[in-house]
Amino acid sequence: MMKDHAKLMQAFFVSGEIVGRKKLQKMIYIAKKLSFPFQEKYQFHFFGPYSEELTLRVEELCNMGFINEIKEKKSGYTQYRYSITEDGQAFLNAQAANPMPEVEGCLKDLNTQSSRFLELVSTMLYFEGLDEQELIEKVQKVKSKQNYTSEEIVQALSYIKHLSTVS
C-alpha cells in the first residue's frame, strides 16, 4: 500500500506545487499512460479521465500530514493547491529507493501546462486506440462544451509526441 503512496509523494516532490485537483488528476493519468508505474484506476468522467482512487489516496496523504492542501476561494469556485510537507519529505527520504527516478522531467513539463490543455491531452490519450481523424471527431464530440479549436487539437497531438522525449 505505501509503495503507491510513495510514488504519489514523489510526484508532489518533483512537481513542486500543483494548483488544481483537475490538473493533478490529469498529470498522474498522463504519466501513467507514458508507462510510469502509477496504479490508480481511471474511468472517463465529466472532465476526462478521473480516478477516485487517486482522490482517496491524496486525501489519505493530507490526513497523514504528508501533503499540504490549501483551499482558495476564486471568483465563483474553489481552487486547491498541493505541496509536500516536511513530514512528507521525511517519509519520502526514508524510502529505500526512489520508485520512479525518471519521472521528474515529465511531471515538471506537465505542471507547466494549463488544466484545460491537460484535459484535452488526457482525453486524447484515453481514446488513443482510434486513428487520428476518429480521435479528433471523438474529442470534439465528448468535449463539445470545451470548444477546443483545431489549433488546440494539433497542439495536443504535438505535445503527446513531445512527452515521449521527456519521459
Order of alpha helices (4+ residues) and beta strands (2+ residues): alpha-beta-alpha-beta-beta-alpha-beta-beta-alpha-alpha-alpha-alpha-alpha
